[in-house]
């Protein structure tokens, strides 16, 4: 005596994936290619002491470029201050950042100035340049700033103050 299986999706059997999947099964004859859409980030410096009003629009880059930029930033941070290694690493970071910039709203005497990475080195001071690079790092890592009003603003949470050690009690034999 043989038992026949019911049709998929009937009488408690799991439905066929094509019946519940959020995607469609493509017709192989109509298969289309995938074209990646680049994300754009807007770095806004509202409220910054000297960069207030500056906006820089950047495109995202590949993981490889991001890793290369992070590696150069690490060389920059480790290099002795004022050394050729420090200058070369910072120039490399600025050049990589510059390749991501699509536009900015910087002006001199009412005239829009096109972006060139050398502008960050030649027109902006160290603090401003680092603020721009740090804003880009925060934006690409998806970290939101500032902290929400409900944040403890760096104070330890109540949960962190609750002792977690279990006191050992000796048992009488």
Secondary structure, 3 states (H helix, E strand, C coil): CCCCCCCCCCCCCCCCHHHHCCCCCCCHHHCCCCCCCCCEEEEECCCCCCCCCCEEEEECCCHHHHHHHHHHHHHHHHCCCCCHHHHHHHHHHHHHHHHHEEEECCEECCEECCCCHHHHHHCCCHHHHHHHHHHHHHHHCCCCCCCCCCCCCCCCCHHHHCCCCCCCCCCCC
